[in-house]
Amino acid sequence: MSVLSRLRPALSVPLAGALIVFGAQLVSGSEARADLSSPFSPEVRAELVNVPMVRRARRSPLESDSLEGRSGDLRVRILDASETDAYPGLTDRFGDDARSPGIRELDAGDERFTFVTMAPWSRKLGTHLNGYHLGYWPGEMRSVSDQYENPDGFIEVTRENADTRLSTHFVLRDFITHDQQHVWPKYVVLREELLDKLELVLDALSSFGVATNHVVVLSGFRSPQYNTRGTGEGMARSSRHQFGDAADIIIDANRDGRMDDLDLDGRVTYADLNVLDRAVALTEHRYPELVGGLGLYHETGPSGPFAHIDVRGTRARWTNTARRQVAAARPARAASARAAGSCSAEGVMAILCQGVR
């Protein structure tokens, strides 16, 4: 019996069964001809492309296909205060407290399902929220498109709730910004669609025969103030990490702190990301509403090559190949760096140089 089935009596909300969308064509001609079910199909190269799509309005909880998401792996529902009223069982259990910012769990047999009520955007004063430095979002500084509107609210993270289970593979701690180590509570922006897409990508990898029992989020939510460190203003302004719908990940089933050998050629190289590329293509082909960006990154630190995955609502593909070629054009500096055992990740990605956290 699913988590949804066990929770249904307590929530008193009629929800439809999960809807799976097939057949929508969102891939390029070369991708469409390839066999999406195999990770070893002819290589699909990541390219710079950004195809606009109609942006969907934020869904009401009652419009969701199921509490468990398309993947069946979600264990969280993120709400603002007004949305808690859609779940009578939640307010019956917790009363008016359900509308206050916080994390509340309900039993679902052998598992637990979490409801998060966000701290509203209005509580952010200037660059801070309750002593936590967030900075300014692009929408606070200038007119922006719908994709860059300010977040609706923030998940409050404490030492006690940081390990709250969000989905089969991910906990809340995975997505906090890597700064202000001694400041609590922290605040995170996160979208359920990102969790759902990540879980679907992992399902696709499993269908390819890839072990996915341990996944590391190198970088999840990055507050605007953190995101501007060491980056150009344009990069900081456009980064999806500050909107809670992006994550940089490695697959590390053997727990050695590096990306696994996904293509089974006996080495960990950039070529392993082609398998992740196939998994993302398959996921977006089946679930076009989760379309987004995929960045494939050559090794910049001890974690090895890694992938950026997001659900921005438009299709985008890129690599860091050009930057890598520029670095290679300075052989003396590169040789000195290798001799010193240094790391080439800079700015906000310097977290890669600290190994897996």
C-alpha positions as CSV (number, residue, x, y, z in Angstrom):
1,M,0.0,0.0,0.0
2,S,1.4,3.4,-1.0
3,V,2.1,6.3,1.4
4,L,-0.7,8.2,-0.3
5,S,-3.2,5.4,0.4
6,R,-2.2,5.2,4.1
7,L,-2.5,9.0,4.5
8,R,-5.8,9.5,2.6
9,P,-8.1,8.8,5.6
10,A,-6.2,11.4,7.7
11,L,-6.1,14.0,5.1
12,S,-9.7,13.7,3.9
13,V,-8.6,14.9,0.4
14,P,-9.8,13.1,-2.7
15,L,-6.8,12.8,-5.0
16,A,-6.6,11.3,-8.4
17,G,-4.1,8.5,-9.3
18,A,-0.7,9.5,-10.7
19,L,-0.8,10.6,-14.3
20,I,2.0,9.6,-16.6
21,V,2.5,11.6,-19.7
22,F,4.0,9.9,-22.8
23,G,4.6,10.9,-26.3
24,A,5.4,14.7,-26.0
25,Q,8.4,15.5,-28.2
26,L,10.8,17.8,-26.5
27,V,14.1,16.4,-27.7
28,S,16.2,17.3,-30.8
29,G,16.0,15.3,-33.9
30,S,19.2,13.3,-33.1
31,E,17.9,12.5,-29.6
32,A,14.5,11.4,-31.0
33,R,16.2,8.9,-33.3
34,A,18.3,7.5,-30.5
35,D,17.0,4.7,-28.2
36,L,16.2,6.7,-25.0
37,S,15.9,3.5,-23.0
38,S,19.7,2.7,-23.2
39,P,22.5,4.6,-21.6
40,F,24.9,3.3,-24.3
41,S,23.1,4.7,-27.3
42,P,25.1,6.9,-29.7
43,E,26.4,9.9,-27.7
44,V,24.0,12.8,-27.3
45,R,26.2,15.9,-26.9
46,A,25.1,18.7,-24.6
47,E,24.6,21.9,-26.6
48,L,23.7,25.5,-25.8
49,V,20.0,25.7,-26.6
50,N,17.2,27.5,-24.8
51,V,13.7,26.8,-26.2
52,P,11.0,28.9,-24.6
53,M,8.0,27.0,-23.2
54,V,4.7,28.1,-21.7
55,R,5.4,28.5,-17.9
56,R,2.8,26.9,-15.8
57,A,1.3,28.7,-12.8
58,R,2.1,27.3,-9.4
59,R,-0.2,24.3,-8.8
60,S,-2.7,24.2,-6.0
61,P,-2.3,21.2,-3.7
62,L,-5.6,19.9,-5.0
63,E,-4.3,19.8,-8.6
64,S,-1.4,17.6,-7.8
65,D,-1.5,14.1,-9.3
66,S,-0.6,12.6,-5.9
67,L,1.2,13.4,-2.7
68,E,3.9,11.0,-3.8
69,G,4.6,12.9,-7.1
70,R,5.1,11.4,-10.5
71,S,8.0,9.3,-9.2
72,G,6.1,7.9,-6.3
73,D,9.1,8.8,-4.2
74,L,8.1,12.1,-2.6
75,R,7.6,12.2,1.1
76,V,6.9,16.0,1.5
77,R,4.4,18.6,0.6
78,I,5.6,22.2,0.7
79,L,2.8,24.7,1.5
80,D,2.2,28.3,2.3
81,A,-0.1,29.1,5.2
82,S,-3.3,29.4,3.0
83,E,-2.7,26.1,1.4
84,T,-2.8,24.1,4.7
85,D,-6.6,24.5,4.7
86,A,-6.7,22.1,1.7
87,Y,-5.8,19.3,4.1
88,P,-8.4,19.1,6.9
89,G,-6.6,16.2,8.5
90,L,-3.5,18.4,8.9
91,T,-5.4,21.2,10.7
92,D,-7.4,18.7,12.7
93,R,-4.1,17.2,14.0
94,F,-2.1,20.4,14.6
95,G,-4.8,23.1,14.8
96,D,-3.8,26.7,14.0
97,D,-0.1,25.7,14.4
98,A,-0.4,24.0,11.0
99,R,-0.5,27.5,9.4
100,S,2.7,28.6,11.2
101,P,6.1,28.1,9.6
102,G,7.4,24.6,10.5
103,I,7.7,20.9,9.7
104,R,5.1,18.5,10.7
105,E,5.0,14.7,10.1
106,L,2.1,12.3,9.9
107,D,2.4,8.6,10.3
108,A,1.9,6.5,7.1
109,G,2.3,2.9,8.3
110,D,6.0,2.1,8.4
111,E,6.8,5.5,6.9
112,R,6.2,9.2,7.7
113,F,5.0,11.9,5.4
114,T,6.1,15.5,6.0
115,F,4.1,18.7,5.6
116,V,6.2,21.9,5.5
117,T,4.6,25.3,6.0
118,M,6.9,27.9,4.7
119,A,7.9,31.2,6.3
120,P,6.3,33.8,4.1
121,W,8.3,36.0,1.9
122,S,7.0,39.1,3.8
123,R,9.1,38.1,6.8
124,K,12.3,38.8,4.9
125,L,13.6,42.2,5.9
126,G,16.1,43.7,3.5
127,T,18.9,41.1,3.1
128,H,18.1,39.0,6.1
129,L,15.4,36.7,7.5
130,N,15.6,36.0,11.3
131,G,19.3,36.7,11.3
132,Y,20.1,34.6,8.3
133,H,21.8,36.4,5.4
134,L,20.0,35.8,2.1
135,G,20.7,38.9,0.0
136,Y,18.5,40.3,-2.7
137,W,16.7,38.3,-5.4
138,P,16.7,39.6,-8.9
139,G,13.0,40.6,-8.7
140,E,13.8,42.9,-5.7
141,M,16.3,44.8,-7.8
142,R,14.7,45.1,-11.2
143,S,11.8,44.0,-13.4
144,V,12.1,40.3,-14.2
145,S,10.2,37.6,-16.2
146,D,7.9,35.1,-14.6
147,Q,10.8,32.6,-14.3
148,Y,12.7,34.9,-12.0
149,E,9.9,36.1,-9.7
150,N,10.6,36.1,-6.0
151,P,10.0,32.9,-4.1
152,D,6.7,32.4,-2.3
153,G,8.4,31.6,1.0
154,F,11.2,29.7,2.8
155,I,11.6,26.4,4.6
156,E,13.0,27.0,8.1
157,V,15.8,24.6,8.8
158,T,16.9,23.9,12.4
159,R,19.5,21.6,13.8
160,E,16.7,19.3,14.9
161,N,14.8,19.1,11.5
162,A,17.8,19.2,9.1
163,D,17.6,15.5,8.4
164,T,13.9,15.4,7.6
165,R,13.2,13.0,4.8
166,L,11.9,14.7,1.6
167,S,12.0,11.8,-0.8
168,T,13.4,8.4,-1.2
169,H,17.0,9.7,-1.8
170,F,17.0,13.2,-0.3
171,V,16.8,14.9,3.1
172,L,16.4,18.6,3.9
173,R,20.1,19.0,4.8
174,D,21.1,18.2,1.2
175,F,19.8,21.5,0.0
176,I,21.0,24.1,2.5
177,T,23.5,26.8,1.4
178,H,27.1,26.0,2.3
179,D,27.7,29.1,4.4
180,Q,27.0,30.6,7.8
181,Q,27.8,27.4,9.5
182,H,26.9,28.6,13.0
183,V,23.8,30.5,12.2
184,W,20.5,28.7,12.9
185,P,17.8,28.6,11.8
186,K,18.8,28.5,8.2
187,Y,16.3,29.1,5.3
188,V,15.9,27.1,2.1
189,V,13.9,27.7,-1.1
190,L,12.9,24.3,-2.6
191,R,10.4,23.1,-5.2
192,E,8.8,19.7,-5.1
193,E,9.2,19.4,-8.8
194,L,13.0,19.3,-8.5
195,L,12.8,16.5,-6.0
196,D,10.4,14.6,-8.3
197,K,12.6,15.1,-11.3
198,L,15.7,14.0,-9.5
199,E,13.9,10.8,-8.3
200,L,12.7,10.1,-11.9
201,V,16.2,10.5,-13.2
202,L,17.5,8.1,-10.6
203,D,14.7,5.7,-11.6
204,A,15.9,5.9,-15.2
205,L,19.5,5.3,-14.2
206,S,18.4,2.2,-12.2
207,S,16.6,0.9,-15.3
208,F,20.0,1.2,-17.1
209,G,21.6,-1.0,-14.4
210,V,23.2,1.9,-12.5
211,A,23.4,1.6,-8.7
212,T,21.7,4.7,-7.2
213,N,21.5,3.9,-3.5
214,H,23.7,6.9,-2.6
215,V,23.5,10.3,-4.3
216,V,25.4,13.4,-3.2
217,V,24.0,16.9,-3.7
218,L,27.1,19.1,-4.1
219,S,25.1,22.3,-4.3
220,G,21.3,22.7,-3.8
221,F,19.8,26.0,-2.8
222,R,22.2,28.9,-3.0
223,S,21.0,32.2,-1.5
224,P,21.6,35.2,-3.8
225,Q,24.3,36.7,-1.4
226,Y,26.2,33.4,-1.6
227,N,25.6,32.9,-5.3
228,T,27.3,36.3,-6.2
229,R,30.6,35.3,-4.6
230,G,33.2,34.9,-7.3
231,T,30.8,35.0,-10.2
232,G,29.8,37.6,-12.8
233,E,26.5,39.5,-12.1
234,G,24.8,37.8,-15.0
235,M,25.6,34.3,-13.8
236,A,24.4,35.1,-10.3
237,R,21.2,36.7,-11.6
238,S,20.3,33.8,-13.8
239,S,21.3,30.9,-11.5
240,R,18.4,28.6,-10.9
241,H,19.9,27.5,-7.5
242,Q,18.5,30.6,-5.8
243,F,15.0,29.7,-6.9
244,G,15.1,26.2,-5.3
245,D,14.7,24.3,-8.6
246,A,18.3,23.2,-9.3
247,A,20.9,20.8,-7.9
248,D,24.4,19.7,-8.7
249,I,24.8,16.0,-8.1
250,I,27.1,13.0,-8.3
251,I,26.1,9.3,-8.1
252,D,28.3,7.8,-5.4
253,A,26.9,4.4,-4.7
254,N,30.4,3.1,-3.7
255,R,30.8,6.1,-1.3
256,D,34.3,6.9,-2.3
257,G,33.5,10.6,-2.6
258,R,33.6,10.7,-6.4
259,M,31.2,10.3,-9.3
260,D,30.8,6.6,-10.0
261,D,31.9,4.8,-13.2
262,L,28.4,5.0,-14.8
263,D,29.4,3.8,-18.3
264,L,31.4,0.8,-16.9
265,D,34.5,1.5,-18.8
266,G,36.7,1.1,-15.7
267,R,37.4,4.8,-15.4
268,V,35.6,7.9,-13.9
269,T,35.6,10.5,-16.7
270,Y,33.4,13.1,-18.3
271,A,32.1,10.3,-20.5
272,D,30.2,9.0,-17.5
273,L,27.9,12.0,-17.7
274,N,26.5,10.8,-21.0
275,V,24.6,8.2,-19.0
276,L,23.1,10.9,-16.9
277,D,22.3,12.8,-20.1
278,R,20.3,9.8,-21.3
279,A,18.4,9.6,-18.1
280,V,17.5,13.2,-18.1
281,A,16.4,13.0,-21.8
282,L,14.2,10.0,-21.0
283,T,12.7,11.8,-18.0
284,E,11.9,15.0,-19.9
285,H,10.5,13.0,-22.8
286,R,8.0,11.3,-20.5
287,Y,7.3,14.3,-18.3
288,P,7.5,17.4,-20.4
289,E,6.2,19.5,-17.5
290,L,9.5,18.9,-15.7
291,V,11.7,20.2,-18.6
292,G,14.7,22.2,-17.5
293,G,18.4,22.7,-17.7
294,L,21.2,20.1,-17.8
295,G,24.8,21.2,-17.3
296,L,27.5,18.6,-17.7
297,Y,30.7,19.6,-15.9
298,H,34.3,18.3,-16.3
299,E,36.1,17.5,-13.1
300,T,36.9,20.6,-11.1
301,G,37.6,19.0,-7.7
302,P,37.9,15.8,-5.8
303,S,34.3,14.8,-6.5
304,G,35.0,14.3,-10.2
305,P,32.6,15.2,-13.0
306,F,29.1,16.2,-12.0
307,A,25.8,17.3,-13.4
308,H,23.5,20.2,-12.8
309,I,19.8,19.4,-13.2
310,D,17.0,21.9,-12.9
311,V,13.2,22.4,-13.6
312,R,13.3,25.9,-14.9
313,G,10.5,25.3,-17.4
314,T,12.6,25.7,-20.5
315,R,15.1,23.4,-22.1
316,A,18.7,24.3,-21.7
317,R,22.0,22.4,-22.2
318,W,25.6,23.4,-21.6
319,T,29.0,22.2,-20.5
320,N,32.1,23.8,-19.0
321,T,34.2,22.7,-21.9
322,A,35.1,26.2,-23.1
323,R,36.3,27.3,-19.7
324,R,38.3,24.1,-19.4
325,Q,40.0,24.8,-22.8
326,V,40.9,28.3,-21.6
327,A,42.5,26.9,-18.5
328,A,44.4,24.3,-20.7
329,A,45.8,27.2,-22.7
330,R,47.8,28.2,-19.7
331,P,49.9,25.1,-19.2
332,A,52.4,26.5,-16.8
333,R,49.7,27.7,-14.4
334,A,47.9,24.4,-14.8
335,A,51.0,22.4,-14.2
336,S,51.8,24.4,-11.1
337,A,48.3,23.8,-9.8
338,R,48.5,20.1,-10.3
339,A,51.9,20.0,-8.6
340,A,50.4,21.8,-5.6
341,G,47.4,19.5,-5.6
342,S,45.1,22.4,-5.9
343,C,41.5,22.5,-7.1
344,S,40.2,24.5,-10.1
345,A,36.7,25.2,-8.7
346,E,36.2,28.9,-7.9
347,G,33.6,31.2,-6.5
348,V,30.4,29.5,-5.4
349,M,31.6,26.2,-6.7
350,A,34.7,26.2,-4.4
351,I,32.7,23.9,-2.2
352,L,33.8,21.2,-4.7
353,C,37.4,21.7,-3.5
354,Q,36.4,20.7,0.0
355,G,35.3,17.2,-1.1
356,V,32.0,15.7,-0.4
357,R,30.1,17.1,2.6
